[in-house]
Amino acid sequence: MQNTDRSVVYWNENVTLRRFMFVSALFLGWLCCDLVAHALSGPGSLEADVWESVQQASGFTIPQSVLKWLPEDSWRLHLYTAYSLPALGLVALILLDRLVNQGKTGLPWGITFCGGIFIVGGAILDIAVTVAHSPDLELEGNPYIRILLDSQHSLTFVYMHALFTQSLYITLFCGLWIGFLRHRQILVETISASSPRNWIEFLKAATGGSHLSIRQWLLPIRPSEAPIVYHCVWLTALPIVFGVSLLRWYAAMEWFGFVEPTLSTRFYVVLHGVVSTLVLYLLALWRLYRLSLNGPQESNSLEI
């Protein structure tokens, strides 16, 4: 592996990667806390006797002050999170752009276009059929659009907020897809550096564990046994991107009445998208690795 690649791959040497991961972790953590608090404080939230059963089963006592806080004030956190989405998305997009530009491989335009169409097409179709069926957004299920509407914001403000936010996150998803394609040669070179001899060794290298034993890879117990974060970025980001994009296609089909709008089915749709993308991701890296053994020019191809 070249020195320029080491400065991209390793956590201590890549400040852009550290900043992007910090902002992403902060955003996802905030979003999860907000959605959990909103779900617990909304209609149908858990009753006191259910809380007691959960506490007895887990052995963890939930302070009553927390339970009292949730129903009364969690909507404020939910509203502030809705306000912050454009700013957080913009910061993440700027950092992602810097990370993408660290890649050194040209884009295979055919597969780049296909991935972009899947991401952008699903989002645009979902938005278009939502507006067509509910111009006043009263039937919209997005919790952040709902909180803006329920807080008496004007429909114009909600539309502008949603348009800007959706544009940012569609661009962010496309950026992650392009980022993987730009970084694929570095990923292959890090895998090749460990010279995997079988599928297990390849999986270790592809998931950032080439320097770890089997036990350390499967059950890390020390910080030094953690996988290389660089590999985990693409391994995690791409399944999320295409899992969510598949859900948006499915949501559009719900509006057309082609499928049933059930929560369990939506979960399985996302799960299918995540697992399928993960499998295709590993297969693509495996093929690129095998091609790299025959010569550097062939390894730049991603036609699968």
N, C-alpha and C positions, 0 to 999 in steps of 0.2 A: 504494500500500500504506500502511495506517495505521501510526502510530508504535507502537501496541500490537502489531501484527503483526510489525514489525521486531524488537521485543524478544524475540519467540518464534523467528523464523526465523534470525537471525544468531548465529553461534557465540559471539562476544565478548560478546553481551548476554544470553545465556540460560544461566545457571549450571546450571539443572536439566538442560538438554540435555547440557551438558559432563559433568556427573556421571553421567548415565545412560550416555553413550557410553563413559566411562572404565571404569565397572563392567562394562559389556557386553564391551568389548574385553579387559579383564583376565580375565573369566570364560571367554570363548571361546578366548583364547590358552592359558590354563591347561588347559582341557578338551582342546584339540588336542594339546598337548605330552604330556599324560597318556595319551591314547588311542594316540598314536604310540609312546610308550615301552612301553606295555602290549602293543601288537601286535608290536613288535620282540622283546620278551623272552618272549612266550608261545610255545606249541607251534607249530612250523612257522616260526619266525622265520628270518631270513636267516642262512645259514652264512658262515663266514669267507671262503671263496673268492668268494661273491657280493658281500660287502662290498668285497673287493679289486677286483672287476670294476667295481663302482659308483664306487669311488674313481678308478680309471684313466680311466673314461669322463668323469667330472665334473671331474677335476683337483683335487678337494678331498680332503685327507687327514683321515680321521676318527680322532681320538685313540683309542688302544687303551684308555685309562682309561674312556672313555665306553662302549665296547663291553663292557668288563668290568662296568661299573656296571649296565647295563640288566638283564641276567638276574637279578642278585642282589637289587637294591633297588627296582626299578621298581614292585613290588607295593605297597610302602609309599606311594608317591605315589598310586597308584591307590586305595588304601584311604582315604588322607587326603582325596582328591578326593571320594570317596563321602560321607565325613562332612561335607564343606563344602557339598555341593549345596543343602541346605535354607537355610543361612545366605546363600549367594550369591543364591539365588532370591528370598529375602525382601527383601534389600537392593534388588535390581533391580526388584521389584514396587513397593516404596515409591517409588522414583525414577520409575518408569513412571507411577504414579498421579498424581504431580505434573505430569509432562509431559502426560498426557492432559487434565488439568484446565485446561491452558493453551489447549486448543481452545475455540472459541466457537460451534460449530454443533451444533444438536440432532441426535439420533440418528434415522435412518429405521428404525423398529422392525422392519419386515418383513425388510429385508436384514440388519439387526443380528442378528435371531433366527436367520435361515438360516445366517449365518456361524458364530454361536455353536454351533448344533446340529451343524454339520460338525466343528468343533474338539472340542467336548465329547463328542459322540456317538462319534467315532472312538476317542478315548482310553478312554472307559468301556467300549466294546465290546471293545477290545483287552485291557484289564485283566480284564474279566469272563471272557472265553473262556480267557485264560491261567490264571486261578485255577481255572476249571472243569476244564481239561484237566490241570493240574499244581498241585494244592493245596500240595504241598511245595516248589514252585518249582524243582524239579530240572531241568525242561525250559526254564526261563526263559533267554533269550539276552541280556538287558540286562547289560552288563559290570559295572555298579555294584551290581546286585543279586547277581550271581555272586560278586564279591569279598567282599561281606558274608557270604554263605553259606559261601564257602570259608575265611573267617577265623573260623569257628566261632561266629558270632553266632547267637543264638536266632532261630527262625522268627518269633516274636512281634515281636522288635526289627526284623527285616527288613521285616515287613508294615507296622509303624508308620512306619518310615523311608520306605518306598516310597509309602505312602498320603499322608503329609505332602508329600513331594517332588513326587509326581504332581499333587497338588492345587495346589501352588504354580505349577508350570509350565503347567498347564492354564489357571489364572487369568492367568498372564503372557501366554500366547498370546491369550486373549480380550481382555486389556487392549490388546495391540498392534492387534487388529482394531478395537476401539472407539476407540482413539486415532486411527487413520487417519480414521474416520468423523467424529470430533470436530474434526479438523484439516483436513478436506477443503476447507473454504472458504478457509482461509489458503493452502493449496497452490494453489488456483485463482487467488486474487488475486495471488500471486507470479508465476504463469504469465501472467496478464493484463497485469501491469505491463510485461512485455517485448514485448507485442503480437506474438506469433508469426504469421507469414504463411503458413507451410507446415509440413509434418510434421517436417522436420529442425529447424526453429526451435522447434517445440513439444516435441520430444524433448529438445532442449538445456535448455529451461526446466523441463520436468518432472523432469529428472535433476539439477537444480541448476546447470546450466551456462549460464544465460541471459546472464551477463556475460562469457562466454568466446567466443573465436573457434572456428571449426571445428577447427583444429589443436590449440588448447589443450584443447578438449573431448575430442577423441579421443586426444590424446597429451600429457598434462600433464607438463612437465619441471621446473616450479618450484612451490614451495608456494603462490604466489599464483594459480596456474592450477588449483588444486583446486576441485571443485564445492562447492556449498553443502551442508554436512553435514545440515542439516535435511531436505532432500529425500531424501538417501541413506538416512536412517533408515527411512522408510516404504517406499522402493523396495526395500530389502534385507529388511526385517523381514517384510512380508506374504508374499512368495514362500516364505520359510523356514517361516513359520507354516503355510501351507496345503500346502506340500510335505511337511512332517513329518506333518501331520494326515492327508493322503492315504495316507502310508505306514502309519499306524496302522490305517486301514480295511483296507488290503491285508494287514497282519499278522494281523488278525482273520480275514480270509478264508483265510489260510494254515492257521490252527488248524482251521477247518471243513473243510479239504481241497478248497476250491473252486479254489485256484491252487497252483502249485508254489513252495516256499520256496527260491528261488535268489537268490544275492547279486546277480547281474547284473540280474535282473528287479526287485529292490528298488531298485537304483540308477536304473533307467529310470522306475520309478514316482515316485520323488522328483524326478527331472529333469522328468518330465511335469508334476507338480504345481507346481514352481517356474516353469517356462516359461509354463504356462497362466495362473498367477496374475499373472505379470509383464505378460503381454499384456492381461489383463482390467483390471489396475490402470491401465495407460496408456490403454486405451479409455475407462474410467470418467472419468479426468481430462480426456480429450479432449472427452467429451460434456458434462461439467460446465463446461469452458471455453467451449464453443460456446453452452451455455445462458446463461452469464454475460454474453455479448454482447447477449442479449435482455432482461436484467433480473436484479437480484439475487435476487428471490424464486424464479425458476425454477432458479437455479444451486444451490439447496439440495436439489434432488431428486437421488436416486441410483438411480432405477429404470432398470435397463439390461436 
